[in-house]
Amino acid sequence: MQTETCCLPVAPALRNRLLRLSERTGDAALLRLAEGQLPDGQAPRNRGELEDWIDTCAMDVFRRTGDDEAFSLLYERNSAPFLHAIHGHMRRGGPCAAADHDVLQETFFAIYRYPHRFSAARGDAFRNWGHRIVRNTALRLLHADPRHRAMATIDGETIDVVDDRERAPERVATDHESAEVVDRAYVLALAIYLQCFEKLSARAKRVLTDVEVGNRPYRAIAEDLGCPVANIKMAVFRARRSISQRMTRMLEAG
């Protein structure tokens, strides 16, 4: 007796995005996922398996092609679960000056910056990898901030001291809405920045990366490249100006 292969329905909006991504990048796995199948053509065992593979394949496409639409899809699908996990990490580790949305931004920046570290060997690869980045980012920011809420003991029980700076519920709601807008603007600006960065020469990209990411002194970079320090400073200035001008033109063009 033959077993009929059953596909799970995919929401029309998501299906269309997966089809467009597949057409643009030539990725056959996305095409199968859009039809409710796994990348190997088999039927998913459940909805969770299908959803995992969609994120994993989108991340693999971004790793291989740098396609911004693939990254946007990952951001939209995973912001909410990442924020939920971040909230849990931050509360368990104690209050910290870094807001949950700051951790979310740092998490997606790491995903955008280091896609080569991702391996799509399993369907749940992105979920596990992403939540590992969430956890490490939250812990790093917690450890970097020495300020914690004071604790008091009453009859042997430890309680939180009331923070007079606690915001009113309506302010929290307003700030949350504003943070979502800022998050989207941040990711858009980051995507535009990286597009402009890729337009630089190989030498300019190396120098700018050493200064802004590696935090290396100008003198050390100059010694590596065998040129005066003044040349490195001018290269950084020109690279920053070039990126700024390109970003301005792109934003003005809409």
C-alpha positions in Angstrom: 0.0 0.0 0.0 1.4 3.3 -1.1 1.6 6.3 1.3 0.4 9.5 -0.2 2.7 12.4 0.2 0.9 15.2 1.9 2.1 18.8 1.8 1.2 21.5 4.4 -0.5 24.7 3.1 1.7 27.8 3.2 0.1 31.2 3.8 -0.3 33.0 0.5 1.8 36.0 1.4 4.7 33.8 2.6 4.3 31.5 -0.3 4.6 34.4 -2.8 7.7 35.7 -1.0 9.4 32.3 -1.1 8.6 32.0 -4.8 10.1 35.4 -5.5 13.2 34.6 -3.5 13.5 31.2 -5.3 13.2 32.9 -8.7 15.7 35.6 -7.9 18.3 33.4 -6.2 17.7 30.1 -8.1 17.3 28.2 -4.9 15.2 25.1 -5.5 14.7 24.4 -1.8 12.7 27.6 -1.4 10.5 26.6 -4.3 9.6 23.3 -2.6 9.0 25.0 0.7 6.6 27.4 -1.0 4.6 24.3 -2.0 4.6 22.9 1.6 7.3 20.3 1.0 10.7 19.9 2.6 13.9 20.7 0.6 14.3 17.0 -0.3 10.8 16.9 -1.7 9.4 14.9 1.3 6.3 15.9 3.3 7.0 17.6 6.6 6.0 15.6 9.7 4.4 18.7 11.3 4.0 22.5 10.9 7.0 23.1 13.2 9.4 21.2 10.9 8.2 23.1 7.9 8.6 26.5 9.7 12.1 25.5 10.8 13.2 24.6 7.3 11.9 27.9 5.9 14.1 29.9 8.3 17.1 27.6 7.8 16.9 27.7 4.0 16.3 31.5 4.0 19.4 31.9 6.2 21.4 29.6 3.9 20.3 31.7 0.9 21.5 34.8 2.7 24.8 33.1 3.5 25.4 32.2 -0.1 24.0 35.2 -1.9 23.7 38.1 0.6 20.1 38.7 -0.6 18.6 41.4 1.6 15.0 40.1 1.1 16.1 36.8 2.6 17.5 38.7 5.6 14.3 40.8 5.9 12.2 37.6 5.9 14.3 36.2 8.7 14.0 39.4 10.7 10.2 39.5 10.3 9.7 35.9 11.2 12.0 35.7 14.2 11.9 39.1 15.9 9.0 38.1 18.2 10.4 34.7 19.4 13.9 36.2 19.8 12.4 39.1 21.9 10.6 36.6 24.1 13.8 34.6 24.6 15.7 37.8 25.3 13.2 38.9 27.9 13.7 35.6 29.7 17.5 35.9 29.6 17.6 39.5 30.8 15.2 38.8 33.7 17.0 35.7 34.8 20.3 37.5 34.7 19.1 40.5 36.6 18.0 43.9 35.4 20.4 45.5 33.0 20.8 49.0 31.4 20.6 47.4 28.0 17.0 47.2 26.8 15.6 44.0 25.3 15.4 45.7 21.9 19.1 46.6 22.1 19.9 42.9 22.4 17.6 42.1 19.5 19.5 44.6 17.3 22.8 43.3 18.3 21.6 39.7 17.6 20.5 40.5 14.0 23.7 42.6 13.5 25.7 39.5 14.3 23.6 37.4 12.0 24.0 39.9 9.2 27.7 40.3 9.8 28.7 36.6 10.2 26.5 34.5 7.9 29.6 32.4 7.0 29.4 30.8 10.4 26.0 29.3 9.7 25.6 25.7 8.6 22.3 24.5 7.3 22.9 20.8 8.1 19.6 20.3 9.9 16.1 21.7 9.7 16.3 23.4 13.1 19.8 24.8 12.4 18.7 28.5 12.3 16.5 28.2 15.3 19.3 26.7 17.4 22.0 29.0 16.0 19.8 32.1 16.3 18.9 31.4 19.9 22.5 30.7 20.8 23.4 34.1 19.5 20.5 35.6 21.5 21.7 34.0 24.7 25.4 34.9 24.1 24.5 38.5 23.3 22.2 38.9 26.3 24.9 37.5 28.7 27.6 39.7 27.2 25.5 42.8 27.7 24.5 41.7 31.2 28.1 41.1 32.2 29.3 44.4 30.7 26.8 46.3 32.8 27.6 46.4 36.6 24.4 48.1 37.6 21.8 45.8 39.1 18.7 46.5 41.1 19.3 46.6 44.9 17.9 43.7 46.8 16.5 43.6 50.4 15.8 40.8 52.9 12.7 40.7 55.0 12.2 37.8 57.4 14.6 35.7 55.4 12.9 36.3 52.1 14.7 38.3 49.3 12.5 40.8 47.5 13.1 43.4 44.8 13.4 47.0 46.0 10.8 49.1 44.2 12.5 51.2 41.4 11.1 54.7 41.6 12.1 55.1 38.0 9.7 52.4 36.8 7.7 53.6 33.8 4.0 53.9 33.7 2.2 51.2 31.6 1.1 53.6 29.0 4.7 54.8 28.6 5.9 51.2 28.3 3.3 50.6 25.5 4.4 53.8 23.7 8.0 53.0 24.0 7.4 49.4 22.7 5.7 50.7 19.6 8.5 53.2 19.0 11.1 50.5 19.5 9.5 48.4 16.8 9.7 51.3 14.3 13.3 51.9 15.3 14.2 48.2 14.9 12.9 48.2 11.3 14.6 51.4 10.5 17.9 50.1 12.0 17.8 46.9 9.9 17.0 48.9 6.8 19.9 51.4 7.5 22.2 48.4 8.2 21.3 46.8 4.9 21.9 50.0 3.0 25.2 50.6 4.8 26.5 47.1 3.9 25.4 47.6 0.2 27.5 50.8 0.2 30.3 49.1 2.0 30.6 46.5 -0.7 31.1 49.3 -3.3 34.5 50.2 -1.7 37.8 49.0 -2.9 39.3 45.9 -1.2 41.9 48.1 0.5 39.3 50.6 1.8 37.1 47.8 3.1 40.1 46.2 4.9 41.2 49.5 6.5 37.7 50.5 7.5 37.0 47.0 9.0 40.2 47.1 11.0 39.3 50.5 12.4 35.6 50.2 13.1 35.2 46.5 13.8 38.7 45.4 14.9 39.2 48.7 16.8 42.9 48.6 15.7 45.1 51.7 16.1 45.9 53.6 12.9 49.6 53.1 13.5 49.3 49.3 13.7 47.3 49.2 10.4 49.9 51.5 8.8 52.7 49.2 9.8 50.9 46.2 8.3 50.4 48.0 5.0 53.8 49.7 5.0 52.5 53.2 4.6 52.4 56.5 6.7 49.7 56.8 9.3 48.4 59.9 7.5 47.5 57.6 4.5 45.4 55.3 6.7 43.6 58.3 8.3 42.8 59.7 4.8 41.7 56.2 3.6 39.2 55.9 6.5 37.9 59.5 6.0 37.3 58.8 2.3 35.7 55.5 2.9 33.3 56.9 5.5 32.5 59.9 3.2 31.9 57.6 0.3 29.5 55.4 2.3 27.7 58.5 3.7 27.2 60.0 0.2 25.9 56.7 -1.3 23.5 56.2 1.6 22.2 59.7 1.2 21.6 59.2 -2.5 19.8 55.9 -1.9 17.6 57.2 0.8 16.7 60.3 -1.2 15.8 58.1 -4.2 13.5 56.1 -2.0 
